[in-house]
Every structure is written in C-alpha cells, then in structure tokens.
Amino acid sequence: MLLTRKKIVVPNAEQLLLTIGEFLLTCISRPSERGNLWRVAEALDTVFDVFAEDDFNHVMQQLGLIEKLKVFLPQYKRQVSH
C-alpha cells in the first residue's frame, strides 16, 4: 500500500485508515434507498481496495470491519435482488 511504501510516507497512517474505514462503514451501513445502491457498491469496492493489504489487518480488527460487513450483507442482497 502506498501509505507505507517509500514513495509516500504518512506519519499516522493507522489513524488515517481508521478514519477512512469509519467513513466507509457509515456510507455502507446507512439505510439505503434503491437509488443509493451505487453509493453502497462504490463504498464496498473502496473498502476492498483500501484493506486489501495484510499490513493493516489490525486496523480492520479495530474497526470490526468483517463483523459489520456480515451484518450488512443480508440487507444489501435484498436490495440488489429487488
């Protein structure tokens, strides 16, 4: 991830990722109307991109990311199938 590689060094990358993760979870977990499915899909895609690296698994754990996504999954599936 560029936050930790030599080209870009962010002094407090973990705090930045916590903030980004909290924002994305807020985007995902808000009750969505049918017109907002695109926003939710984009937020999910961003979560997968941001947390794809193993370097920040502990940040995912702090956010409870996996558990929160599991809770949201049934609602998202219902919205997509309608």
C-alpha positions, 0 to 999 in steps of 0.5 A: 500500500502506498501509505507505507511504501517509500514513495509516500510516507504518512506519519499516522497512517493507522489513524488515517485508515481508521478514519477512512474505514469509519467513513466507509462503514457509515456510507455502507451501513446507512439505510439505503434507498434503491437509488443509493445502491451505487453509493453502497457498491462504490463504498464496498469496492473502496473498502476492498481496495483500501484493506486489501493489504495484510499490513493493516489487518489490525486496523480492520480488527479495530474497526470490526470491519468483517463483523459489520460487513456480515451484518450488512450483507443480508440487507444489501442482497435484498436490495440488489435482488429487488 
